[in-house]
Amino acid sequence: MHIWDIAVNPEFRGIGIGTSLMMFAEKIAGGKYQYLTLAVMENNTGALKLYQKLGYRNLLDSPICFRIRKIPSRTSSWNTIKLESISGYESLSCRNAHLSTVVQAVSGFDGQKIYRSLYLPGKLQRGIDRFKIVISSKEAGYISVGHKKNPIPVFFVLHPDFWETEAEVEVIKKIMGNLARASKDQIEMCVMQAYEKSFTKALDKMDCVSERMIGRLGLVKKLEEI
């Protein structure tokens, strides 16, 4: 069950109304659903504090978007890095496997179990190109690229084994190099919240300018625990 909206008049905040509304939602869901989910803007610190106090958990799977300008002109010189086009079931399997691996790395097996039961296998949108990232014959990640919007939207998942490594920087260079002509020197790269720290460090090592957008975070509570 998903809470679509919750709002309290500013005049009446701080007296427990938000908590009562959340408890009411959990009562409706109780006995019918295993999980209750919601989404909140990350700069809404008051709401985040309330949800966390009530036991809602951040699996760090939400997409965080970076608008990247001044794309580096020099592409990766690593011949061992390849972006192999995939489609259909293979692309769905590749995406889900890497998403699940990242969640397990930061939230443990229990977090991965919750994530898989809520969001996987999911669906694939049309009009998007998909690739698996291969490093030295080992599958290392997944990217999807849309072409109907400007800036070009890219969703990028990298296996945790490659975070904060030289290979990570070279992979990002290769992705940007492949998109440079069509992008008009501007793309939007979305990464999982869990990967943001490593991704930011990689961008700092490259000759590019990035602007981080405010993220909308997904939270979940396992109702059988209440």
Contacts in CASP RR format, 6 or more apart in sequence:
PFRMAT RR
TARGET T0000
AUTHOR 0000-0000-0000
METHOD contacts of the structure
MODEL  1
MHIWDIAVNPEFRGIGIGTSLMMFAEKIAGGKYQYLTLAVMENNTGALKL
YQKLGYRNLLDSPICFRIRKIPSRTSSWNTIKLESISGYESLSCRNAHLS
TVVQAVSGFDGQKIYRSLYLPGKLQRGIDRFKIVISSKEAGYISVGHKKN
PIPVFFVLHPDFWETEAEVEVIKKIMGNLARASKDQIEMCVMQAYEKSFT
KALDKMDCVSERMIGRLGLVKKLEEI
1 25 0 8 1.000
1 28 0 8 1.000
1 29 0 8 1.000
1 32 0 8 1.000
1 33 0 8 1.000
1 35 0 8 1.000
1 36 0 8 1.000
1 37 0 8 1.000
2 36 0 8 1.000
2 37 0 8 1.000
2 38 0 8 1.000
3 22 0 8 1.000
3 25 0 8 1.000
3 36 0 8 1.000
3 37 0 8 1.000
3 38 0 8 1.000
6 18 0 8 1.000
6 21 0 8 1.000
6 22 0 8 1.000
6 25 0 8 1.000
6 38 0 8 1.000
8 17 0 8 1.000
8 18 0 8 1.000
8 21 0 8 1.000
18 50 0 8 1.000
19 50 0 8 1.000
19 54 0 8 1.000
22 50 0 8 1.000
22 51 0 8 1.000
22 54 0 8 1.000
23 54 0 8 1.000
25 36 0 8 1.000
26 36 0 8 1.000
26 221 0 8 1.000
26 223 0 8 1.000
26 226 0 8 1.000
29 36 0 8 1.000
29 223 0 8 1.000
30 223 0 8 1.000
30 226 0 8 1.000
31 223 0 8 1.000
33 223 0 8 1.000
34 117 0 8 1.000
34 222 0 8 1.000
34 223 0 8 1.000
34 224 0 8 1.000
35 114 0 8 1.000
35 117 0 8 1.000
35 118 0 8 1.000
35 220 0 8 1.000
35 221 0 8 1.000
35 222 0 8 1.000
35 223 0 8 1.000
36 220 0 8 1.000
36 221 0 8 1.000
36 223 0 8 1.000
37 118 0 8 1.000
37 218 0 8 1.000
37 219 0 8 1.000
37 220 0 8 1.000
37 221 0 8 1.000
38 51 0 8 1.000
38 56 0 8 1.000
38 218 0 8 1.000
38 219 0 8 1.000
39 62 0 8 1.000
39 216 0 8 1.000
39 217 0 8 1.000
39 218 0 8 1.000
39 219 0 8 1.000
40 47 0 8 1.000
40 48 0 8 1.000
40 51 0 8 1.000
40 216 0 8 1.000
40 217 0 8 1.000
40 218 0 8 1.000
40 219 0 8 1.000
41 214 0 8 1.000
41 215 0 8 1.000
41 216 0 8 1.000
41 217 0 8 1.000
42 48 0 8 1.000
42 214 0 8 1.000
42 215 0 8 1.000
42 216 0 8 1.000
42 217 0 8 1.000
43 214 0 8 1.000
48 217 0 8 1.000
51 219 0 8 1.000
52 58 0 8 1.000
52 219 0 8 1.000
54 221 0 8 1.000
55 221 0 8 1.000
56 219 0 8 1.000
56 220 0 8 1.000
56 221 0 8 1.000
57 107 0 8 1.000
57 111 0 8 1.000
57 114 0 8 1.000
57 219 0 8 1.000
57 220 0 8 1.000
57 221 0 8 1.000
57 222 0 8 1.000
58 193 0 8 1.000
58 217 0 8 1.000
58 218 0 8 1.000
58 219 0 8 1.000
59 103 0 8 1.000
59 106 0 8 1.000
59 107 0 8 1.000
59 111 0 8 1.000
59 114 0 8 1.000
59 115 0 8 1.000
59 218 0 8 1.000
59 220 0 8 1.000
60 102 0 8 1.000
60 103 0 8 1.000
60 106 0 8 1.000
60 107 0 8 1.000
60 192 0 8 1.000
60 193 0 8 1.000
60 194 0 8 1.000
61 99 0 8 1.000
61 102 0 8 1.000
61 103 0 8 1.000
61 115 0 8 1.000
61 119 0 8 1.000
61 192 0 8 1.000
61 193 0 8 1.000
61 194 0 8 1.000
61 218 0 8 1.000
62 192 0 8 1.000
62 193 0 8 1.000
62 215 0 8 1.000
62 216 0 8 1.000
62 217 0 8 1.000
62 218 0 8 1.000
63 155 0 8 1.000
63 190 0 8 1.000
63 191 0 8 1.000
63 192 0 8 1.000
63 193 0 8 1.000
63 215 0 8 1.000
64 190 0 8 1.000
64 191 0 8 1.000
64 192 0 8 1.000
64 193 0 8 1.000
64 196 0 8 1.000
64 212 0 8 1.000
64 213 0 8 1.000
64 215 0 8 1.000
65 188 0 8 1.000
65 189 0 8 1.000
65 190 0 8 1.000
65 212 0 8 1.000
65 213 0 8 1.000
65 215 0 8 1.000
66 188 0 8 1.000
66 189 0 8 1.000
66 190 0 8 1.000
66 191 0 8 1.000
66 199 0 8 1.000
66 203 0 8 1.000
66 210 0 8 1.000
66 211 0 8 1.000
66 212 0 8 1.000
66 213 0 8 1.000
67 151 0 8 1.000
67 186 0 8 1.000
67 187 0 8 1.000
67 188 0 8 1.000
67 210 0 8 1.000
67 211 0 8 1.000
67 213 0 8 1.000
68 176 0 8 1.000
68 186 0 8 1.000
68 187 0 8 1.000
68 188 0 8 1.000
68 189 0 8 1.000
68 203 0 8 1.000
68 208 0 8 1.000
68 209 0 8 1.000
68 210 0 8 1.000
68 211 0 8 1.000
69 185 0 8 1.000
69 186 0 8 1.000
69 208 0 8 1.000
69 209 0 8 1.000
69 210 0 8 1.000
69 211 0 8 1.000
70 185 0 8 1.000
70 207 0 8 1.000
70 208 0 8 1.000
70 209 0 8 1.000
71 176 0 8 1.000
71 177 0 8 1.000
71 179 0 8 1.000
71 180 0 8 1.000
71 183 0 8 1.000
71 185 0 8 1.000
71 186 0 8 1.000
71 187 0 8 1.000
71 208 0 8 1.000
72 173 0 8 1.000
72 176 0 8 1.000
72 177 0 8 1.000
72 206 0 8 1.000
72 207 0 8 1.000
72 208 0 8 1.000
73 180 0 8 1.000
74 173 0 8 1.000
75 173 0 8 1.000
75 174 0 8 1.000
75 176 0 8 1.000
75 177 0 8 1.000
75 178 0 8 1.000
75 180 0 8 1.000
76 170 0 8 1.000
76 171 0 8 1.000
76 173 0 8 1.000
76 174 0 8 1.000
76 177 0 8 1.000
77 170 0 8 1.000
78 135 0 8 1.000
78 167 0 8 1.000
78 170 0 8 1.000
78 174 0 8 1.000
80 135 0 8 1.000
80 136 0 8 1.000
80 137 0 8 1.000
81 133 0 8 1.000
81 134 0 8 1.000
81 135 0 8 1.000
81 167 0 8 1.000
81 170 0 8 1.000
81 171 0 8 1.000
81 174 0 8 1.000
82 133 0 8 1.000
82 134 0 8 1.000
83 131 0 8 1.000
83 132 0 8 1.000
83 133 0 8 1.000
83 134 0 8 1.000
83 143 0 8 1.000
83 174 0 8 1.000
83 175 0 8 1.000
83 178 0 8 1.000
84 131 0 8 1.000
84 132 0 8 1.000
84 134 0 8 1.000
85 129 0 8 1.000
85 130 0 8 1.000
85 131 0 8 1.000
86 94 0 8 1.000
86 130 0 8 1.000
86 131 0 8 1.000
86 132 0 8 1.000
87 130 0 8 1.000
88 124 0 8 1.000
90 132 0 8 1.000
91 124 0 8 1.000
91 130 0 8 1.000
91 132 0 8 1.000
91 142 0 8 1.000
91 144 0 8 1.000
92 121 0 8 1.000
92 122 0 8 1.000
92 124 0 8 1.000
94 130 0 8 1.000
94 132 0 8 1.000
94 139 0 8 1.000
94 141 0 8 1.000
94 142 0 8 1.000
95 124 0 8 1.000
95 130 0 8 1.000
95 142 0 8 1.000
95 144 0 8 1.000
95 157 0 8 1.000
96 120 0 8 1.000
96 121 0 8 1.000
96 122 0 8 1.000
98 141 0 8 1.000
98 142 0 8 1.000
98 157 0 8 1.000
98 158 0 8 1.000
98 159 0 8 1.000
99 115 0 8 1.000
99 119 0 8 1.000
99 120 0 8 1.000
99 157 0 8 1.000
99 192 0 8 1.000
100 112 0 8 1.000
100 115 0 8 1.000
100 116 0 8 1.000
100 120 0 8 1.000
101 159 0 8 1.000
101 160 0 8 1.000
102 157 0 8 1.000
102 159 0 8 1.000
102 160 0 8 1.000
102 192 0 8 1.000
102 194 0 8 1.000
102 195 0 8 1.000
103 111 0 8 1.000
103 112 0 8 1.000
103 115 0 8 1.000
103 194 0 8 1.000
104 111 0 8 1.000
104 112 0 8 1.000
105 160 0 8 1.000
105 194 0 8 1.000
106 194 0 8 1.000
107 114 0 8 1.000
107 115 0 8 1.000
107 194 0 8 1.000
114 220 0 8 1.000
114 222 0 8 1.000
118 220 0 8 1.000
124 130 0 8 1.000
127 146 0 8 1.000
127 147 0 8 1.000
127 148 0 8 1.000
128 144 0 8 1.000
128 145 0 8 1.000
128 146 0 8 1.000
128 147 0 8 1.000
129 144 0 8 1.000
129 145 0 8 1.000
129 146 0 8 1.000
129 147 0 8 1.000
130 142 0 8 1.000
130 143 0 8 1.000
130 144 0 8 1.000
130 145 0 8 1.000
131 142 0 8 1.000
131 143 0 8 1.000
131 144 0 8 1.000
131 145 0 8 1.000
132 139 0 8 1.000
132 141 0 8 1.000
132 142 0 8 1.000
133 139 0 8 1.000
133 140 0 8 1.000
133 141 0 8 1.000
133 142 0 8 1.000
133 143 0 8 1.000
133 158 0 8 1.000
133 171 0 8 1.000
134 140 0 8 1.000
135 162 0 8 1.000
135 167 0 8 1.000
135 171 0 8 1.000
139 159 0 8 1.000
140 158 0 8 1.000
140 159 0 8 1.000
140 161 0 8 1.000
140 162 0 8 1.000
140 167 0 8 1.000
140 171 0 8 1.000
141 157 0 8 1.000
141 158 0 8 1.000
141 159 0 8 1.000
142 156 0 8 1.000
142 157 0 8 1.000
143 154 0 8 1.000
143 155 0 8 1.000
143 156 0 8 1.000
143 157 0 8 1.000
143 175 0 8 1.000
144 154 0 8 1.000
144 155 0 8 1.000
145 152 0 8 1.000
145 153 0 8 1.000
145 154 0 8 1.000
145 179 0 8 1.000
146 152 0 8 1.000
146 153 0 8 1.000
146 154 0 8 1.000
147 182 0 8 1.000
150 184 0 8 1.000
150 186 0 8 1.000
151 183 0 8 1.000
151 186 0 8 1.000
151 187 0 8 1.000
151 188 0 8 1.000
152 179 0 8 1.000
152 182 0 8 1.000
152 183 0 8 1.000
152 186 0 8 1.000
152 187 0 8 1.000
152 188 0 8 1.000
153 187 0 8 1.000
153 188 0 8 1.000
153 190 0 8 1.000
154 175 0 8 1.000
154 179 0 8 1.000
154 187 0 8 1.000
154 188 0 8 1.000
154 189 0 8 1.000
154 190 0 8 1.000
155 189 0 8 1.000
155 190 0 8 1.000
155 191 0 8 1.000
156 172 0 8 1.000
156 175 0 8 1.000
156 189 0 8 1.000
156 190 0 8 1.000
156 191 0 8 1.000
156 199 0 8 1.000
157 191 0 8 1.000
157 192 0 8 1.000
157 195 0 8 1.000
158 168 0 8 1.000
158 171 0 8 1.000
158 195 0 8 1.000
162 168 0 8 1.000
162 171 0 8 1.000
163 195 0 8 1.000
163 198 0 8 1.000
164 198 0 8 1.000
164 201 0 8 1.000
164 202 0 8 1.000
168 198 0 8 1.000
168 202 0 8 1.000
169 202 0 8 1.000
169 205 0 8 1.000
169 206 0 8 1.000
172 199 0 8 1.000
172 202 0 8 1.000
172 203 0 8 1.000
172 206 0 8 1.000
173 206 0 8 1.000
175 189 0 8 1.000
176 187 0 8 1.000
176 208 0 8 1.000
179 187 0 8 1.000
189 199 0 8 1.000
191 199 0 8 1.000
193 217 0 8 1.000
203 210 0 8 1.000
END
